[in-house]
């Protein structure tokens, strides 16, 4: 026994974490290619040490309670990776009487959810099975009585998310370091997604050096990084890796779609439809593959087919900028085809509505209204007519006219009954959005100073959320409600709406920003700090949570804390107009000499010259603070001269 612990360089222990840590440290000193025998000895020592550590579990097994025994077997299953990722293995465990029994079921549920805190590297199919067995979805309030909020939100997110990693693609012998490997992969992918090339390359090189584990997604990230480089040679190397992976895994969604995107950006369209069709055989609902295929169809000039595919995709992702751009492109050709007959009054109402929708989708609002004003819709087109006309008027801020048509649209939807057709199904699915547009029109009128009830607006938004099936749309409706209360400075109501957003989607980043701001004005200062931590954990490169926290510290005169947050933001290369404004305030407050005041004033001067724009994260009203701070500093400079 002492021999293998000596090899690892530690005292004999039954703590697996200590053994794994020692093994990882020793791996840096033994290269399998240069010293295969040394690597073999180290590996054998590691495995023997783990066997020794696990003997205590075998000894205790006989004395375990039924629930403890169940959790122990869950641990055994989890520690065997290829069994871990087999949903049938978990199905077998979860079907045991101890999980189903009224006497033990709740205790098992609580113990298993605790078990998941450290055993969460599982494929999506297993998480779905866990959700069905232990009732996670829809039980946030109940779970919060048992577990911390961040953990509850993590559970709710992971059971709904399909996962970033296909666990079935791991190859060969998988070591005990598999969870560490997966953690590093997620860091690598996050860095690559954020365009943090340096950090991503460091992570990739660490993984290559440290692990013998293989998963094609890691190589895929290397291809993405190479393709993001400026040198053409590296881009081509990335393209070669994309192609090789796609050939080896022709039905793997992420791999093929990355390769397809590469080919499309290189204007290499041959074979693209067939490429995506292979993926769709295995994953018929793949959003990425359907999008790639649609763009290949669009490239071939099959504009109507592409347009229909785009409209289907927009049902799932209504604000996807890539889809909207493709729809605009397809519409240009449909408009060119229909306009000559429209000018000669040769279009039927089907074609008139199609042309009017194209005008609207391509922001030709006046043309859309002019077309719709030229005819009275028949019974088959009444619903679509009021839908479109209401939306156009809403877009151009003619809210009263919009409301007239949107209410008629809502009533028409409410009269519909399922008939199995795609058209009716799509129209009925708009019920939530119809309530939302009506709420938006009413809210705009009230915020412009006209009579109306915001309670009525919020009631319509609640109806929209209740009728809506798409989770992202539900959240967006509540986001609008939170923005309305923000504009009215009703921060308690704004706070409540943010909680509703996060109950639906705990990862919805803007809700944390809005709630943090509400907490600042409500004097709930610890929650300002809490939401800063949550927001920067989700996405550390946006300035708003830093700014809100700095404003709180300025209220209390905690200037050292202000400096700390400014330093963190600078280290992370976070910046914004508001953060620069707050930096100038901090410098001016702490100024010990004239040069400090001049430095603060120069920052404000640059901001003022830049001028406010819609792209700024500050409201136009908030922008006036720059002039106010400049005046303050000028006064301080004059006082110093005197």
C-alpha positions as CSV (number, residue, x, y, z in Angstrom):
1,X,0.0,0.0,0.0
2,X,2.8,2.4,0.9
3,X,4.4,1.9,-2.4
4,X,1.6,3.4,-4.5
5,X,1.1,6.3,-2.1
6,X,4.8,6.9,-2.2
7,X,4.5,7.0,-6.0
8,X,1.8,9.6,-5.7
9,X,4.0,11.5,-3.2
10,X,1.4,11.6,-0.3
11,X,0.6,9.9,2.9
12,X,-1.9,7.0,2.9
13,X,-5.4,8.5,2.8
14,X,-9.0,7.5,2.1
15,X,-9.8,11.0,0.8
16,X,-10.4,10.6,-3.0
17,X,-10.0,14.3,-3.5
18,X,-6.5,14.2,-2.1
19,X,-5.6,11.2,-4.3
20,X,-7.0,12.9,-7.4
21,X,-5.1,16.1,-6.7
22,X,-1.8,14.3,-6.2
23,X,-2.3,12.3,-9.4
24,X,-3.0,15.5,-11.4
25,X,0.1,17.1,-10.0
26,X,2.3,14.1,-10.9
27,X,0.8,14.0,-14.4
28,X,2.7,17.2,-15.2
29,X,6.0,15.4,-14.5
30,X,5.3,12.2,-16.5
31,X,4.8,12.4,-20.3
32,X,3.2,9.2,-21.6
33,X,5.1,9.4,-24.9
34,X,8.6,10.1,-23.4
35,X,8.2,7.8,-20.4
36,X,5.4,5.2,-21.0
37,X,6.6,2.9,-18.2
38,X,6.6,5.8,-15.7
39,X,3.2,6.8,-16.8
40,X,2.0,3.2,-16.4
41,X,3.4,3.0,-12.8
42,X,1.8,6.3,-11.9
43,X,-1.6,5.2,-13.3
44,X,-1.5,1.9,-11.4
45,X,-0.6,3.7,-8.2
46,X,-3.6,6.0,-8.7
47,X,-6.0,3.2,-9.4
48,X,-4.8,1.2,-6.3
49,X,-5.0,4.2,-4.1
50,X,-8.6,4.8,-5.2
51,X,-9.4,1.1,-4.5
52,X,-8.0,1.5,-1.0
53,X,-10.0,4.7,-0.4
54,X,-13.2,3.0,-1.5
55,X,-12.8,0.1,0.8
56,X,-14.4,2.0,3.6
57,X,-17.6,2.4,1.5
58,X,-17.7,-1.4,1.0
59,X,-17.3,-1.9,4.7
60,X,-20.1,0.5,5.6
61,X,-22.5,-0.7,2.9
62,X,-23.9,-3.4,5.2
63,X,-24.8,-0.8,7.8
64,X,-26.5,1.7,5.5
65,X,-30.1,2.6,5.8
66,X,-32.3,1.9,2.7
67,X,-32.1,5.6,1.7
68,X,-28.4,5.7,2.3
69,X,-27.9,2.6,0.3
70,X,-29.9,4.1,-2.6
71,X,-27.6,7.2,-2.6
72,X,-24.5,5.0,-2.3
73,X,-25.6,3.1,-5.4
74,X,-26.3,6.4,-7.2
75,X,-22.6,7.3,-6.4
76,X,-21.4,4.0,-7.8
77,X,-23.4,4.5,-11.0
78,X,-22.2,8.1,-11.3
79,X,-18.5,7.0,-10.9
80,X,-18.8,4.6,-13.8
81,X,-18.9,7.1,-16.7
82,X,-20.3,4.9,-19.4
83,X,-23.0,3.6,-17.1
84,X,-23.6,7.2,-15.8
85,X,-24.6,8.5,-19.2
86,X,-27.0,5.5,-19.9
87,X,-30.5,6.8,-19.0
88,X,-31.8,3.2,-18.7
89,X,-29.4,2.7,-15.7
90,X,-31.0,5.6,-14.0
91,X,-34.5,4.4,-15.0
92,X,-33.8,1.1,-13.3
93,X,-32.7,2.9,-10.0
94,X,-35.6,5.4,-10.1
95,X,-38.2,2.6,-10.6
96,X,-37.3,1.0,-7.3
97,X,-40.0,1.0,-4.5
98,X,-37.9,3.3,-2.3
99,X,-38.4,6.1,-4.9
100,X,-42.1,5.5,-5.4
101,X,-43.1,4.8,-1.8
102,X,-45.1,7.4,0.0
103,X,-43.1,6.7,3.2
104,X,-39.6,7.1,1.7
105,X,-40.2,9.0,-1.6
106,X,-39.8,12.5,-0.2
107,X,-36.7,11.7,1.8
108,X,-35.1,10.0,-1.2
109,X,-36.0,13.1,-3.3
110,X,-34.3,15.5,-0.9
111,X,-31.3,13.3,-0.5
112,X,-30.9,12.8,-4.2
113,X,-31.2,16.6,-4.9
114,X,-28.4,17.1,-2.4
115,X,-26.4,14.3,-4.2
116,X,-26.8,16.3,-7.4
117,X,-24.9,19.3,-6.0
118,X,-21.6,17.5,-6.6
119,X,-22.8,15.0,-9.2
120,X,-24.3,17.1,-12.0
121,X,-22.2,16.2,-15.1
122,X,-25.1,14.3,-16.8
123,X,-26.5,14.2,-20.3
124,X,-29.8,15.9,-21.1
125,X,-31.8,12.7,-21.3
126,X,-30.8,11.7,-17.8
127,X,-31.7,15.2,-16.5
128,X,-35.2,14.9,-18.2
129,X,-35.6,11.6,-16.4
130,X,-34.5,13.1,-13.1
131,X,-37.1,15.9,-13.6
132,X,-39.9,13.5,-14.3
133,X,-39.0,11.4,-11.2
134,X,-38.3,14.1,-8.7
135,X,-40.6,16.9,-9.9
136,X,-38.2,19.8,-10.4
137,X,-39.9,21.8,-13.1
138,X,-42.8,24.0,-11.8
139,X,-41.8,23.6,-8.1
140,X,-39.4,26.5,-7.6
141,X,-41.2,27.9,-4.6
142,X,-41.2,24.5,-2.8
143,X,-37.6,23.9,-3.7
144,X,-36.6,27.3,-2.3
145,X,-37.8,26.1,1.1
146,X,-35.1,23.4,1.0
147,X,-32.2,24.7,-1.0
148,X,-30.4,28.0,-1.8
149,X,-31.8,30.1,-4.6
150,X,-28.8,29.8,-7.0
151,X,-28.9,26.0,-6.7
152,X,-32.7,25.8,-7.3
153,X,-32.3,28.1,-10.4
154,X,-29.4,25.9,-11.6
155,X,-31.7,22.8,-11.4
156,X,-34.5,24.5,-13.2
157,X,-32.2,25.6,-16.0
158,X,-30.4,22.3,-16.5
159,X,-33.5,20.2,-16.7
160,X,-34.8,22.4,-19.5
161,X,-31.6,22.9,-21.4
162,X,-30.4,20.3,-23.9
163,X,-26.8,20.6,-22.8
164,X,-23.7,21.9,-24.5
165,X,-22.0,18.5,-24.7
166,X,-22.9,15.2,-26.3
167,X,-21.7,12.7,-23.7
168,X,-22.0,9.8,-26.1
169,X,-19.1,11.0,-28.2
170,X,-16.4,10.4,-25.6
171,X,-14.0,7.8,-27.0
172,X,-11.8,5.1,-25.3
173,X,-11.0,4.7,-21.7
174,X,-12.4,7.6,-19.6
175,X,-10.3,8.3,-16.5
176,X,-11.5,9.5,-13.1
177,X,-10.7,13.1,-14.3
178,X,-13.7,13.2,-16.6
179,X,-15.6,15.8,-14.6
180,X,-12.5,18.0,-14.5
181,X,-12.2,17.6,-18.3
182,X,-15.8,18.6,-18.8
183,X,-15.4,21.6,-16.7
184,X,-12.4,22.8,-18.7
185,X,-14.3,22.1,-21.9
186,X,-17.1,24.4,-20.8
187,X,-14.6,27.1,-20.0
188,X,-13.0,26.7,-23.4
189,X,-16.3,27.0,-25.2
190,X,-17.3,30.0,-23.1
191,X,-14.1,31.8,-23.9
192,X,-14.4,30.9,-27.6
193,X,-18.1,32.1,-27.7
194,X,-17.1,35.4,-26.1
195,X,-14.2,35.9,-28.6
196,X,-11.6,35.7,-25.8
197,X,-8.9,34.1,-28.0
198,X,-6.0,34.3,-25.6
199,X,-7.9,32.7,-22.7
200,X,-9.5,30.1,-25.0
201,X,-6.1,29.0,-26.4
202,X,-4.7,28.7,-22.9
203,X,-7.6,26.5,-21.9
204,X,-7.2,24.3,-25.0
205,X,-3.5,23.9,-24.5
206,X,-4.0,23.0,-20.9
207,X,-6.5,20.3,-21.9
208,X,-4.2,18.9,-24.5
209,X,-1.3,18.7,-22.1
210,X,-3.2,17.4,-19.1
211,X,-5.7,14.8,-20.4
212,X,-5.6,11.7,-22.5
213,X,-9.4,11.9,-22.8
214,X,-10.8,12.6,-26.3
215,X,-14.0,14.3,-27.3
216,X,-14.5,15.8,-30.8
217,X,-16.1,19.0,-29.4
218,X,-12.7,20.0,-28.0
219,X,-11.2,19.7,-31.5
220,X,-14.2,21.6,-32.8
221,X,-13.3,24.5,-30.5
222,X,-9.8,24.4,-31.9
223,X,-11.2,24.7,-35.4
224,X,-13.3,27.6,-34.3
225,X,-10.4,29.4,-32.7
226,X,-8.2,28.8,-35.8
227,X,-11.0,30.1,-38.1
228,X,-11.2,33.3,-35.9
229,X,-7.6,34.1,-36.5
230,X,-6.6,36.8,-39.0
231,X,-4.0,34.6,-40.9
232,X,-5.6,32.8,-43.9
233,X,-3.4,29.8,-43.3
234,X,-4.8,29.3,-39.8
235,X,-8.4,29.8,-41.1
236,X,-7.8,27.1,-43.7
237,X,-6.4,24.8,-41.0
238,X,-9.6,25.4,-39.0
239,X,-11.7,24.6,-42.2
240,X,-9.8,21.3,-42.7
241,X,-10.6,20.3,-39.1
242,X,-14.3,21.3,-39.6
243,X,-14.5,19.1,-42.7
244,X,-12.7,16.1,-41.1
245,X,-15.0,16.2,-38.1
246,X,-18.1,16.5,-40.3
247,X,-17.1,13.5,-42.4
248,X,-16.5,11.4,-39.3
249,X,-19.7,12.6,-37.5
250,X,-22.2,13.2,-40.4
251,X,-25.3,13.3,-38.1
252,X,-23.8,15.2,-35.2
253,X,-25.7,18.5,-35.1
254,X,-23.2,20.9,-33.6
255,X,-20.2,19.6,-35.6
256,X,-22.0,19.6,-39.0
257,X,-23.7,23.0,-38.4
258,X,-20.3,24.6,-37.5
259,X,-18.8,23.1,-40.7
260,X,-21.9,24.2,-42.7
261,X,-21.6,27.8,-41.4
262,X,-17.9,27.8,-42.3
263,X,-18.7,26.6,-45.9
264,X,-21.4,29.2,-46.3
265,X,-19.2,32.1,-45.1
266,X,-16.6,30.9,-47.6
267,X,-19.3,30.8,-50.3
268,X,-19.0,27.1,-50.8
269,X,-22.6,26.0,-51.2
270,X,-22.3,22.8,-53.1
271,X,-23.7,19.9,-51.2
272,X,-25.0,22.0,-48.3
273,X,-28.6,20.9,-48.6
274,X,-27.6,17.2,-48.6
275,X,-25.2,17.9,-45.6
276,X,-28.0,19.4,-43.5
277,X,-30.5,16.7,-44.6
278,X,-28.3,14.0,-43.0
279,X,-28.4,15.9,-39.7
280,X,-32.2,16.3,-40.0
281,X,-32.6,12.6,-40.4
282,X,-31.3,12.1,-36.9
283,X,-32.6,15.5,-35.5
284,X,-35.7,16.5,-37.4
285,X,-36.3,19.5,-35.1
286,X,-32.7,20.9,-35.2
287,X,-33.0,24.6,-35.3
288,X,-29.5,25.1,-36.5
289,X,-29.7,22.5,-39.3
290,X,-33.1,23.8,-40.5
291,X,-31.6,27.3,-40.5
292,X,-28.6,26.2,-42.5
293,X,-30.7,24.3,-45.0
294,X,-33.0,27.2,-45.5
295,X,-30.0,29.5,-46.3
296,X,-28.8,26.9,-48.8
297,X,-32.3,26.9,-50.4
298,X,-32.3,30.7,-50.5
299,X,-28.9,30.7,-52.1
300,X,-30.3,28.4,-54.9
301,X,-32.9,31.1,-55.6
302,X,-35.9,29.1,-54.2
303,X,-37.2,32.2,-52.5
304,X,-40.7,31.2,-51.7
305,X,-39.6,27.9,-50.2
306,X,-36.9,29.7,-48.2
307,X,-39.4,32.3,-47.0
308,X,-41.9,29.6,-45.8
309,X,-39.0,27.9,-43.9
310,X,-37.9,31.2,-42.4
311,X,-41.5,31.9,-41.1
312,X,-41.5,28.5,-39.5
313,X,-38.2,29.2,-37.8
314,X,-39.3,32.6,-36.6
315,X,-42.1,30.9,-34.8
316,X,-39.4,29.4,-32.5
317,X,-37.1,32.4,-32.4
318,X,-39.0,35.6,-33.2
319,X,-36.1,38.1,-32.8
320,X,-33.3,36.1,-34.5
321,X,-31.4,38.7,-36.4
322,X,-29.9,36.2,-38.9
323,X,-33.4,35.0,-39.8
324,X,-34.8,38.5,-40.1
325,X,-32.0,39.4,-42.5
326,X,-32.7,36.2,-44.6
327,X,-36.4,37.1,-44.6
328,X,-35.7,40.6,-45.9
329,X,-33.6,39.1,-48.6
330,X,-36.3,36.6,-49.7
331,X,-38.9,39.3,-49.5
332,X,-37.0,41.5,-52.0
333,X,-37.5,38.8,-54.6
334,X,-41.1,38.1,-53.7
335,X,-41.9,41.9,-53.9
336,X,-40.2,42.1,-57.3
337,X,-42.4,39.3,-58.5
338,X,-45.7,40.6,-57.1
339,X,-45.5,44.3,-57.6
340,X,-46.1,44.5,-61.4
341,X,-49.4,42.6,-61.0
342,X,-50.2,44.7,-58.0
343,X,-49.9,47.9,-60.0
344,X,-52.1,46.4,-62.7
345,X,-54.7,45.4,-60.0
346,X,-54.3,41.7,-61.0
347,X,-53.6,40.3,-57.5
348,X,-56.1,38.2,-55.5
349,X,-56.4,38.7,-51.7
350,X,-53.9,35.9,-51.0
351,X,-51.3,37.6,-53.0
352,X,-52.2,41.1,-51.7
353,X,-51.7,39.9,-48.1
354,X,-48.5,38.2,-49.0
355,X,-47.2,41.4,-50.6
356,X,-48.4,43.5,-47.6
357,X,-46.5,41.2,-45.2
358,X,-43.4,41.6,-47.3
359,X,-43.7,45.4,-47.1
360,X,-44.1,45.3,-43.4
361,X,-41.2,42.8,-42.8
362,X,-38.9,45.0,-44.9
363,X,-39.9,48.2,-43.1
364,X,-41.9,49.6,-46.0
365,X,-44.7,50.7,-43.7
366,X,-46.3,53.4,-45.8
367,X,-46.5,51.0,-48.8
368,X,-48.1,48.4,-46.5
369,X,-50.8,50.8,-45.2
370,X,-51.5,52.1,-48.7
371,X,-52.0,48.5,-50.0
372,X,-54.3,47.5,-47.2
373,X,-56.3,50.7,-47.6
374,X,-57.1,49.7,-51.2
375,X,-59.3,46.7,-50.4
376,X,-61.8,45.3,-47.9
377,X,-60.8,41.8,-46.7
378,X,-63.1,38.9,-47.3
379,X,-64.0,36.4,-44.5
380,X,-60.9,34.3,-45.2
381,X,-58.5,37.2,-44.8
382,X,-60.1,39.3,-42.1
383,X,-58.0,38.0,-39.2
384,X,-54.7,38.3,-41.1
385,X,-55.7,41.8,-42.3
386,X,-56.4,43.3,-38.9
387,X,-53.3,41.5,-37.5
388,X,-51.0,43.1,-40.1
389,X,-52.6,46.6,-40.1
390,X,-52.6,46.7,-36.3
391,X,-48.9,45.8,-36.2
392,X,-47.9,48.4,-38.8
393,X,-49.8,51.2,-37.0
394,X,-48.2,50.0,-33.7
395,X,-44.7,50.1,-35.3
396,X,-45.2,53.7,-36.6
397,X,-46.6,54.8,-33.2
398,X,-50.1,55.4,-34.3
399,X,-51.4,53.6,-31.2
400,X,-55.1,54.5,-31.4
401,X,-55.4,53.2,-34.9
402,X,-53.3,50.2,-33.9
403,X,-55.6,49.4,-31.0
404,X,-58.7,49.4,-33.2
405,X,-57.3,46.7,-35.4
406,X,-55.5,44.7,-32.7
407,X,-58.7,44.2,-30.7
408,X,-60.5,43.0,-33.9
409,X,-57.5,40.6,-34.5
410,X,-57.8,39.3,-30.9
411,X,-61.5,38.6,-31.2
412,X,-61.0,36.8,-34.5
413,X,-58.4,34.5,-32.9
414,X,-60.7,33.8,-30.0
415,X,-63.3,32.5,-32.5
416,X,-60.9,30.0,-34.1
417,X,-61.2,26.3,-33.5
418,X,-58.5,23.7,-34.4
419,X,-58.9,22.2,-37.9
420,X,-55.6,20.5,-38.3
421,X,-54.2,23.0,-40.8
422,X,-50.9,24.8,-40.4
423,X,-52.5,28.2,-41.0
424,X,-55.0,27.9,-38.3
425,X,-52.5,26.4,-35.8
426,X,-50.2,29.3,-36.5
427,X,-53.0,31.9,-36.1
428,X,-54.2,30.4,-32.8
429,X,-50.6,30.4,-31.5
430,X,-50.7,34.2,-31.8
431,X,-53.2,34.6,-28.9
432,X,-50.6,35.5,-26.4
433,X,-48.9,38.0,-28.8
434,X,-52.3,39.6,-29.6
435,X,-52.9,40.4,-25.9
436,X,-49.3,41.7,-25.7
437,X,-49.6,44.1,-28.7
438,X,-52.9,45.4,-27.2
439,X,-51.1,46.0,-23.9
440,X,-48.2,47.7,-25.7
441,X,-50.5,50.1,-27.6
442,X,-52.4,51.0,-24.4
443,X,-49.1,51.5,-22.4
444,X,-47.6,53.7,-25.1
445,X,-50.7,55.9,-25.1
446,X,-50.6,56.2,-21.2
447,X,-46.9,56.9,-21.2
448,X,-47.5,59.7,-23.8
449,X,-49.9,61.4,-21.3
450,X,-53.2,60.0,-22.5
451,X,-55.9,58.6,-20.2
452,X,-55.8,54.9,-19.4
453,X,-55.2,52.3,-16.8
454,X,-51.9,50.7,-16.3
455,X,-53.6,48.0,-14.2
456,X,-55.6,47.1,-17.4
457,X,-52.3,47.0,-19.3
458,X,-50.7,44.6,-16.7
459,X,-53.9,42.5,-16.8
460,X,-53.5,42.1,-20.6
461,X,-49.8,41.2,-20.1
462,X,-50.8,38.5,-17.6
463,X,-53.3,37.2,-20.2
464,X,-50.5,37.2,-22.8
465,X,-48.2,35.2,-20.6
466,X,-50.9,32.7,-19.7
467,X,-51.8,32.2,-23.4
468,X,-48.2,32.0,-24.6
469,X,-46.4,28.7,-25.0
470,X,-42.9,29.9,-25.8
471,X,-40.9,30.6,-22.7
472,X,-38.7,33.3,-24.2
473,X,-41.8,35.2,-25.3
474,X,-43.4,34.9,-21.8
475,X,-40.2,36.5,-20.4
476,X,-40.2,39.2,-23.0
477,X,-43.8,40.2,-22.2
478,X,-42.8,40.5,-18.5
479,X,-39.7,42.5,-19.5
480,X,-41.9,45.0,-21.2
481,X,-44.0,45.2,-18.0
482,X,-40.8,45.8,-15.9
483,X,-39.7,48.6,-18.4
484,X,-43.2,50.3,-18.0
485,X,-42.9,50.3,-14.2
486,X,-39.3,51.6,-14.5
487,X,-40.4,54.5,-16.6
488,X,-43.1,55.3,-14.0
489,X,-40.6,54.9,-11.2
490,X,-42.8,52.2,-9.6
491,X,-39.8,50.2,-8.3
492,X,-41.7,47.8,-6.0
493,X,-43.9,46.7,-8.9
494,X,-40.8,46.5,-11.1
495,X,-39.1,44.3,-8.6
496,X,-42.1,41.9,-8.5
497,X,-42.2,41.6,-12.3
498,X,-38.4,40.8,-12.3
499,X,-39.1,37.9,-9.8
500,X,-41.8,36.6,-12.2
501,X,-39.2,36.7,-15.1
502,X,-36.7,34.8,-13.1
503,X,-39.2,32.2,-11.9
504,X,-39.7,31.4,-15.6
505,X,-36.1,31.6,-16.7
506,X,-33.5,31.8,-13.9
507,X,-30.8,32.6,-16.5
508,X,-32.5,35.6,-17.9
509,X,-29.7,38.2,-17.5
510,X,-31.7,41.5,-18.0
511,X,-34.0,40.6,-15.1
512,X,-31.1,40.7,-12.7
513,X,-30.1,44.1,-14.0
514,X,-33.6,45.5,-13.7
515,X,-34.1,44.0,-10.2
516,X,-30.7,45.3,-9.0
517,X,-31.8,48.8,-10.1
518,X,-35.2,48.4,-8.4
519,X,-33.4,47.3,-5.2
520,X,-31.2,50.3,-5.2
521,X,-34.2,52.7,-5.3
522,X,-36.1,50.6,-2.7
523,X,-33.2,50.7,-0.3
524,X,-32.7,46.9,-0.4
525,X,-29.0,47.2,-0.4
526,X,-27.9,43.7,0.3
527,X,-30.0,42.5,-2.7
528,X,-28.1,45.1,-4.9
529,X,-24.9,43.2,-4.0
530,X,-26.6,39.8,-4.4
531,X,-27.8,40.6,-7.9
532,X,-24.5,42.1,-8.9
533,X,-22.9,38.8,-8.0
534,X,-25.5,36.8,-9.9
535,X,-25.3,39.0,-13.0
536,X,-21.6,39.1,-13.2
537,X,-21.5,35.3,-12.7
538,X,-23.8,34.8,-15.7
539,X,-22.0,37.4,-17.8
540,X,-19.0,39.4,-16.4
541,X,-18.4,41.7,-19.4
542,X,-21.5,44.0,-19.2
543,X,-21.1,47.2,-17.3
544,X,-24.6,47.8,-15.9
545,X,-24.3,45.6,-12.7
546,X,-21.0,47.3,-11.9
547,X,-22.5,50.7,-12.3
548,X,-25.5,50.0,-10.1
549,X,-23.3,48.7,-7.3
550,X,-21.0,51.7,-7.6
551,X,-24.0,54.1,-7.3
552,X,-24.9,52.3,-4.1
553,X,-21.4,52.6,-2.6
554,X,-21.4,56.3,-3.6
555,X,-24.6,56.8,-1.6
556,X,-22.8,55.6,1.5
557,X,-19.5,57.2,0.7
558,X,-17.7,53.8,0.6
559,X,-15.1,55.0,-1.8
560,X,-12.7,52.1,-1.2
561,X,-15.5,49.8,-2.4
562,X,-16.0,52.0,-5.4
563,X,-12.4,51.7,-6.3
564,X,-12.5,47.9,-5.9
565,X,-15.4,47.6,-8.3
566,X,-13.8,50.0,-10.8
567,X,-10.6,47.8,-10.6
568,X,-12.5,44.6,-11.2
569,X,-14.3,46.1,-14.2
570,X,-11.0,47.4,-15.6
571,X,-9.3,44.0,-15.1
572,X,-12.2,42.3,-17.0
573,X,-12.0,45.0,-19.7
574,X,-15.5,46.2,-19.0
575,X,-16.5,49.7,-20.1
576,X,-19.5,51.9,-20.9
577,X,-20.6,55.5,-20.9
578,X,-22.1,55.2,-17.5
579,X,-19.0,53.5,-16.1
580,X,-16.9,56.3,-17.4
581,X,-19.2,58.9,-15.9
582,X,-19.0,57.1,-12.5
583,X,-15.2,56.8,-12.8
584,X,-15.1,60.6,-13.3
585,X,-17.2,61.1,-10.2
586,X,-14.9,58.9,-8.2
587,X,-11.8,60.7,-9.4
588,X,-13.3,64.1,-8.6
589,X,-14.4,63.1,-5.1
590,X,-11.0,61.7,-4.2
591,X,-9.1,64.5,-6.0
592,X,-6.1,65.7,-4.0
593,X,-4.7,68.1,-6.6
594,X,-5.8,70.1,-9.6
595,X,-4.6,67.4,-12.1
596,X,-7.1,64.9,-10.6
597,X,-10.0,67.3,-11.2
598,X,-8.8,68.0,-14.7
599,X,-8.5,64.2,-15.4
600,X,-12.2,63.8,-14.3
601,X,-13.3,66.8,-16.3
602,X,-11.5,65.4,-19.4
603,X,-13.5,62.1,-19.1
604,X,-16.7,64.0,-19.0
605,X,-15.7,66.2,-21.9
606,X,-15.0,63.1,-24.1
607,X,-18.5,61.7,-23.2
608,X,-20.2,65.0,-24.0
609,X,-18.5,65.2,-27.3
610,X,-19.5,61.7,-28.1
611,X,-23.1,62.6,-27.6
612,X,-26.1,60.4,-26.6
613,X,-27.3,57.7,-29.0
614,X,-29.7,54.8,-28.9
615,X,-26.7,52.5,-28.6
616,X,-25.8,54.0,-25.1
617,X,-26.9,51.9,-22.1
618,X,-27.9,55.2,-20.5
619,X,-31.3,56.8,-21.0
620,X,-31.3,60.2,-22.8
621,X,-32.6,61.7,-19.5
622,X,-29.7,60.1,-17.6
623,X,-27.2,61.6,-20.1
624,X,-27.9,65.0,-18.6
625,X,-25.9,64.0,-15.5
626,X,-22.7,64.5,-17.5
627,X,-23.4,68.3,-17.8
628,X,-24.3,68.4,-14.1
629,X,-21.0,66.7,-13.1
630,X,-19.0,69.0,-15.4
631,X,-20.5,72.0,-13.7
632,X,-19.6,70.6,-10.3
633,X,-16.0,70.0,-11.2
634,X,-15.7,73.5,-12.8
635,X,-16.9,74.9,-9.5
636,X,-14.3,72.9,-7.6
637,X,-11.6,74.1,-9.9
638,X,-12.6,77.7,-9.5
639,X,-12.7,77.4,-5.7
640,X,-9.2,75.9,-5.8
641,X,-7.9,79.0,-7.8
642,X,-9.6,81.4,-5.4
